[in-house]
Every structure is written in C-alpha cells, then in structure tokens.
Amino acid sequence: MNTPLITVVIPAYNAAGTLAETLDSVLAQTYRNIEVLVVDDGSTDATAAIARDYARRDARVFLLEKANGGVASARNHGLAAARGDYVAPVDADDLWHPAKLDRQMAVMLAGGPDLGLVYTLFRAIDEQGDILWTQPRFTCEGRVLARHVYVNFIGQGSSLLMRRGAALQAGAYDPTLRDAGAQGCEDYLLQLRIARRYRFGCVPEYLVGYRQVAGSMSSQAGRMRRSYQLMLGKIRAESPDLPAVLYRWSLANYQAVMAPTLVRSGKLMQGLAFLGRAALGDPLAVLDRFFLSPYGHRFIKICLGEMLRGVWSERAGGIPRPHFLDADPVDLDRKGPGGLLERRLRRLAFVDLDPGPVGCGASGPAAASPPARP
C-alpha cells in the first residue's frame, strides 16, 4: 500500500494543559508514516518541555521553537519545515480519532492530483474531552468555492489533510489578520484560497474533537467578527467572478451561528445584536433558521432562560455525555442543516461547476527545501 509521509503541524502557545492529550491522539494514528512538528510559539509555560519529552520517547516527534508571532506564523513555520508532501494541522487542544489520517489518505490518493484537501466532520468537546454537540452531517465535495464562501462547512482547522504544495501555492496561513488585530479566520481563509485552485474531498465521519473553552468565544466575539469581515474582503477581491450576494449571506450566516453561542454563555444583549445584524444581512435565512425550525425554537428557549436567569445546560435531564474517543465516529442518524441553507447549497453547487477564471493573488513562502531538524 502507498503510504506517503504526512507532516502533522501542532502550533502551541502555553498549551501545557492539553498538549500531551493531543499528542497521544496523534501518535495513536493507525496511519504510521508521520512526522509530528510541535511549533512552540514563545510559550512561557511547560509546553516546550512536554514536547521535548515526547521527542525523546518517539522519533517521529520534533520540537521547533520560535518567538511569539501568532498562530498563522507558527503554522507557517511548521509548513516550511515539513518534509511530507501532505500536511495535517491540529491545534494543541484538539483530539483525533485513531483512524483519521488513514481514512483521509485513502480519499486523497484516490482523488487525483487536483484534489488539494480532504476534511472530516467534527464534534465539539469540553475541557475533559466529553462531547458537547455534534456538527450537522452534510458534506460539500469537488469544486466548492461558492459553497464554502457562503457557509464554512468545515468549521475548524484541525480536520484538514492538505497537499503541502497546494497550501504553499495558496499563500499559506495569512499573518496579516493578526497584524490588523483580527486573528481568528486564518484557517478559513487558507481553505478558500485552496478551493480556488483545487477540489475538496471529505471523509463523512466524526474524526476530530474540537475543544471549546468556556467563555472564550463570547470574550472574543467582536475580534472574530472583524476577522471574518477582513477575510471576506480579501476573498472578494480575489474572486470577482462569484455572485456579490454570497458575501452578504456569508457574514449574516456567521452572525446567526454566533448568536446562540453568545446567549448561551450569558451574553444575551451581544447575542441579540449579532442576530439583528444577521437579520439585516439575510432576513429570509434568519426567518427560516430561527422561527421555522426546531433550532430556532431552542434558541428562543435559551433566550427566555437567560432573561429569567435560569440555568440552561447541554446536560439537562441528566443525560450523560460520552468522551470523544469513546463515541462511534459514524453517525448516520445525524441530519444535515435542512431548510433554506441546504437549498441554497444545492443551487450554489451549479456555480461551483463553472468557477470561471482561477487565480490567487496571495503570496506566501516558496516551496523550498525544508530546514534541518534541530
């Protein structure tokens, strides 16, 4: 069987509390031909010591250290040092199912040279690794640029397997978002730039545990919104061939997704403000999502509970939550998004079939020979 080298890149900043668990899940992969680059981005805790200890015990693990420069800079540092033709990034607090890389590489090798990226589905997990919620079960494959601009159907950056050359050709991770005080959407921006040139594939299984830290989303909501707007502006400038309405729909959809998260974390007024902006940008979608679906009824329940200072919890009713690694990654009962969102995605698939002229104005590190290991 053909087993090319995969470089796993783990950007880590003060990640001592979670890095070992992440490394354990990476090293447990059934796909064995990997190198693991932990990029310590100027941590002040024991992150480097933990990575160094793993490197002593497993020859596949390497520690790269650099001055603090943000997550895009750290990922690019690992990307430049990668020896594999394929790169799989994972954040230092996320988890992988043992079969993740095996199943992704099977899709990648079967897809041909214009398949640039293979992603998987994910489940959100808490600090203990228990499942908080599960991503809707729908996938977009092939040429996906218009659909991916409309909605970030991948949703996070730890589920990707990319051709290294495709990532470099797309400009790698863009550090200018952080320079503008709007760090957060670097993963999404790179995915969209890859989508301008390559097809996407998917393994429709829940193979990534995406860690949610209590309070972090609500405290960073304003910055994330600025990051999203800046990212959309860059893609719009690079993709004038796409319908202009996509960008308005996209921002509205992002704000609609954020609204329940903010309310659930106690930021009622901020959540309602996000919902109001979403309604101004795409009133039909907000009507469909929040007033004509069970999802919307649940949101109203959360709002009422917050206004009454009640306690709302995913654990309501005493329902236990399994650990991510104990759950079956195949969930055929999980439904897609439904409603207007799903109908629009079906229509936008026809836009993706005729993407027009392709080009990416971003510039990034050249595909040079990787530096020697420390």
HELIX and SHEET records of a PDB file:
HELIX    1   1 LEU A   19  LEU A   27  1                                   9    
HELIX    2   2 THR A   47  ARG A   57  1                                  11    
HELIX    3   3 VAL A   71  ALA A   81  1                                  11    
HELIX    4   4 LYS A  100  GLY A  111  1                                  12    
HELIX    5   5 LEU A  145  TYR A  150  1                                   6    
HELIX    6   6 ARG A  164  GLN A  169  1                                   6    
HELIX    7   7 THR A  176  ASP A  179  1                                   4    
HELIX    8   8 GLU A  186  ALA A  195  1                                  10    
HELIX    9   9 SER A  216  SER A  219  1                                   4    
HELIX   10  10 ALA A  221  GLU A  238  1                                  18    
HELIX   11  11 VAL A  245  ARG A  264  1                                  20    
HELIX   12  12 LEU A  268  GLY A  281  1                                  14    
HELIX   13  13 PRO A  283  PHE A  291  1                                   9    
HELIX   14  14 PRO A  294  MET A  307  1                                  14    
HELIX   15  15 ALA A  316  GLY A  318  5                                   3    
HELIX   16  16 PHE A  324  ASP A  326  5                                   3    
HELIX   17  17 GLY A  339  LEU A  353  1                                  15    
SHEET    1   A 7 VAL A  61  LYS A  66  0                                        
SHEET    2   A 7 ILE A  34  ASP A  41  1                                        
SHEET    3   A 7 ILE A   6  ALA A  12  1                                        
SHEET    4   A 7 TYR A  86  PRO A  89  1                                        
SHEET    5   A 7 LEU A 161  ARG A 163 -1                                        
SHEET    6   A 7 LEU A 115  ILE A 125 -1                                        
SHEET    7   A 7 ILE A 131  THR A 134 -1                                        
SHEET    1   B 8 VAL A  61  LYS A  66  0                                        
SHEET    2   B 8 ILE A  34  ASP A  41  1                                        
SHEET    3   B 8 ILE A   6  ALA A  12  1                                        
SHEET    4   B 8 TYR A  86  PRO A  89  1                                        
SHEET    5   B 8 LEU A 161  ARG A 163 -1                                        
SHEET    6   B 8 LEU A 115  ILE A 125 -1                                        
SHEET    7   B 8 ARG A 199  ARG A 211  1                                        
SHEET    8   B 8 LEU A  95  TRP A  96 -1                                        
END                                                                             
